[in-house]
Amino acid sequence: MRLADLTTLGVGGPAERLVTAATADELVEAVLEAEAAGEPWLVLGGGSNVLVADEGVAGTVVRIDTRGIERLPDVPGSARPVRLRVQAGEPWDALVAHTVEQGWAGMEALSGIPGSTGAAPIQNIGAYGQEVVESLLAVEVLDLDTGERRTVPAPELRLGYRTSAIKQGWRAVVLSVDLALESDPDGLSRPIAYAQLADALGVAIGERAPLAGVRAATLRLRAGKGMVLDAADPQSRSAGSFFTNPIVSESFARTLPTDAPRWPQQPEPSPVAVPLGQEPAAPPPVIEGTVKLSAAWLIEHAGIARGFRLPGSAASVSSKHTLALTNASGHATAAEVAQLARYIQTRVLSEFGVLLHPEPVLVGLSL
């Protein structure tokens, strides 16, 4: 089977061998079998955050098709008393829809993100002011270093901005995910933390809103950017945001144009209480903070407009959002997508001195 048929970009060559795992036991067995054979293998979930080479994948592709949302015993007195255990193959947006319907808050602003639940902590997915790390308790993994199944608390995953220990090289396969959510008697969301979403809801930053309204507003915002999978919208034939927002030093950020959006990543130092009659201790050494930039702004101001494509190429920048590279024509190749991504990297690096990093997993190719 062509992996183009299993990915949201719709590109990618054939799998030498495809195994579909419908249970966690089948998933473990398939991965360990491929590992023991010493052959290449790839685990594929929803196919939404991956760019597979046109030559395809040698060895075994294990497709995760496990399902199940289990409610664990609540934890009375906790700020997030609702506990869920979700199988890795459960579609992410179906899970979010379920939590909203049940009146559980914590993931409503993550509505519309394609892919599977098992991939969510690997990427630490986030949008509109929420991230998975805020609701994640633990994951059950197959640890390839030991060949054993074990439960890993969320802090051990070292989740950061679109990254985790697994994404950084720890060889592990996520089998299930444990989550902790709020249960508001009035069916309200967590405090809204993103200005665009707050404006869409007509509330102030920090206020709450009905869960169903937050989900609906989030889906509208994402759809307006082509970021909700829709067979009727060719612009949604993408891997989502293709580049992460760069994080740079404060001193470097000051060299950029003043209108370049930026978000400081270091909190203000905590106040220190000094007893009467005592001199304050010497201040700690100053550590330069970091600043997150807008990849979309950098791309647009490097001269790459929405809808841009290279001559003769079927891959294009989305006509709705410059962070998405699309196969809107339905005829693009992985090589053309990669070529377009490299061109964008070169333009942004030349104009601003910032190297953009791809967000999708690249299989069989590089930028």
N, C-alpha and C positions, 0 to 999 in steps of 0.2 A: 504493500500500500504506500502511496505517495504521502509523505508527511505534510505536504501542502494541504491535504484534505483534513488534517488534524490540527492545523494551526490557524490563528485568526488572521495572520498576514496572507495566508494562502500561497506560500512559497515553500520550497523544500523538496528534495528528491526522495527516493524510496527508502524504506527501512529494510535491511537485509532479513531481519526476523522481527515480527511484532507479536508481543504477548500482552494480553489484556488481563489485568488482575482485578477481580471483583470483590475480593476480601483482603484484609490485612495479611492473613496467612499466605494467600496466593502471591501477594506483593513481595513478602519476605522471601518466599521460595524462589520466585523468578529472579530476583536480584542476586541472591546467594548462588543460584545455579550459574548465572552469567559470570559472576565474580570468580567462582571456582573454575570455570572453563578458561579463564584468562582472556576472555574476549572483550572487546569494547561494549559498553552498554550505556543506555540513556534512559532516564525516567522522564516520562511526559505526562503532565497533568492536563490542564485545559488548553495548553498550546497558545496562551495569550501573551507570553513574555519571552518569546524565543524566535531566533532567526536561524533556520536550518539551511545548510548549503544545498545547492542544486544537485550535487553528487549524491546526496542522501547520507545515511548513517550506516556504517559497517557494524556488524554485530547485532545486538538485541536492543530493541526499544520496548521498554515496559510501560504500557499505558495504564495509568491509575484510574480505575473506575469503581473504587470503593464508595459506599454510601452509608449514611447514618448520622442522625443528630440525637444524642442521648442526653437527657436532663439528669444531672447528678444531684445528690442531696444539696439543698440550699445551705448557706452558711449564715445563720441568724446573726445580726449585729454587724455584719460586714457592709461597707459602703457599696459593694458589688456582690450581693448575696446569691444571684443566679449563677449556677455553674453548668456548663455544657461540655460534652465531649463529642467532637465532630470528626468523622472519618476524612482522610486526606483527599479523597476524590469527590467529596461533596462540592457542587458548584458554589462558588463564593457568594454570588449575588442571591441565589436561592436561600442560602443561610441567612444573609442580611434581611431578606424579605420576611423570613420566618421569625427572626427576633423582633422585628418591628410589629408584626401581627400579634405577637405575644405580649407586647408592651415592655420589652427589655431594651434598655438604652446602652449605648456604647459603640455601636458600629453603623449607625444610621447614615452618617456622612460618608461611609465607604460603599454606599449603594452604587450599583452599575459597574463596578470593577470586574472585568472578566477573569476567568481562570478558576482554579480549584483552591479549596481551603488549605490543603497541605503546602501550597506554594506561598501562602500569605505571610507566614513568619520568616520564610527564607528571604523574602524581599522586604519584609517589614513594610507591607503596602500601606499607603496613606493617601488621604485626599481631604480637602476642605477642612483642615484643622484636626483630623483624627488620624491615628496610626494604630496598627494592630497591637503594637507593644503595650498600649494602654489597657487592653482587655485580655492579653495573653497571660495565662498562668503557667502552662507547661506544654511540651510536645512529647509524644512517644515516637521514638526513632529506631530505625535499624542502624546501629553504629557499625560501619564497615571496618573500623579499626579493630573491633573485637568480634564482630559477627553476631552480636547480641542485641536483643531488643531492650530498650530502657527508656525511662521517663526522665526528661531533662527539664528542670525549672527554667522559666523564661530568662532570668538574669544570666544563666550560663550560655545562652545563645548570643550574647553580646550584640543585641539589636541596635542598629543605628539608622541613619538616613539611608533607606533603600538597601540595607545590607544586614548581614548576620554572620555568625561563625560558619554556617554551612555555605553561604555564598562566598566566603573568604577562603574556602578550601577544606573545611572539615568534611570528611566523607561520611555522610549520613543521609538516610532517606526518611522523610517524615511520614509516619503512619497515621497519626491522629493528633488533634489539637484540643487542648483544654482552655476554655474561656471563662471569664468572670464578667457578668453584666449587671447593670443597675435594674431595679424594678420600681418604677415610679408609679404611684397609684393613679396619677392623673394622665399617664401615658405621655410624659414629656421627655424630650431628648436630654442628652448631656448639654452643658452650656455651649452655645455656638461660638466657635473660636476662629472663624474665617470670615473676613469682611464680605467677600462676594456672596457667600451663602447667607450671611446675616441680612444683606441687602435684599436678596431674593425672597427672604422670609418676612421682611419688614420688621426685624427685631434688632436690638443692639448687640454688639459683641458681649458675650458673657451671659446673655439671656437664654432661656430654654424655649422650645417650641414643640408642638405636637409631633410625635415620632413620624406619623404618616406624612405630615407636611414636609418634614425635613427630608425624608426619602424622596418624595415627589419632586421637591425643589432640586435636590442633588441630581436626580436622573435628568431633569430638564437642562441643568447646567452642563452636565457631561454630554448629553445628546447634542447640544448646541456646538460642542467642540469635536463632534464625531467620535466621542470616547465611550459610547454605548453600542455594543454589537447590534447591528440592525441589517438584516439581509437586504432591506430596501435602500440602505444608505451606503454606497460604495466607499465613502470617506471613512467608514468605520472598519474597513478591511486593513487593519494595522496591528502593531504590537503595543498600542498605547503610546505613552510618552517614550520616545526613543532615546532621549538623553536625560541624565539627571541634572538637577540644578547644581552648579559648581559651588564648592565651599573653598574660600580663599582667605588669606590673612587680611586683617584690617588695613594694613599698610598698602597692600596691593589693591584692595577695593577703592582706596582713595585716589588711585591713578585712573580710574574709570570715569566716564562722563557722569556729571552730577545727577542726571535724570535716570541713571541705571538703577533699577530696583535692587534693594539689598536688605537683608534681615540679619542683624547681629545674632550670633549663636551662643555667646557667652553671657550668663546672667550677671547682674550687678553684684559686686561684693556684698556680703551680709554685714550689717552694722555690728560693731564690737562694743560691748559694754566695758567701761573701765571704772573700777572702784574709785571713790573719792580719795584724793591724796596720792594716787599712784599715777605714774607716767604711762602713757600708752606705749605698748610694745612697738618695736620697729615694724613698719609695714612690710608685708611679704613682697618678694620681688614681683615686678609687673610682668605678667605673661600676656603676650599679645593675643587678642581674641580672634575669632574667625567670623566670617560673614558669608551668608548664603546669597548667591546671585540668581537671577532669572535666566535660565537657559533660553527660554522663548524670546526674551528681550534681546539677548546677545545674537541669536540667530537672525531675527528680523533686522537688527541694526547693523548686521554684517552684510546686508543686501539680499537676504534670502526671503522672498515673499511667500505667502500662502499660495499653494498651487504650483510652486516652482518645480520644474523637472529639467534634467540634463538632456541635451539634444539626443534623440534616438533612444531614450530610455523610457520604459513603461512605469518606473517607480516615480513617485512624486511626493512632495510635501503636501500634507493635508490642506485643502482649501478652507478648513475651519480652524486649524490650530497648527502653528509651526513646529510644535514638538512631536507631532505624529508624522511618520513616514508611511505612506500608504501604497497599497496595490489596488488603487481604485479602478484601474483599467481591467484588472483580473488577469493580466498577461505579464506582470513583472516577474523577474527572476530574483533569487536571493543575491546574486552577484550585482544586479542593478540597485537593489536596496542598499547593499554595502557600499557601492560606489557613490551613491548619493550621500550616505552618512559620512563617508570620508571627505567628500567635497565640502559639506557643511562644517566638519571639524576644521578643515584647512582655512576656510573663510573666517571663522570665528577666531582661530588662533592668530591668523595674520592681522586681523582688525583689532583684537583686544588682548592678545597674549594669553588667552584662556583655552585650555584643551578640554573639550566636552567628552564625557565618558558615556558609553552606551548603557542603557538600562536593561535591555533584553539580554538573555543568555545567547551567546553566539556558538553555534554548533557547526564545526567543520570549516569555519572561515574566521577572519579577523579584520579589524579596521586598521 
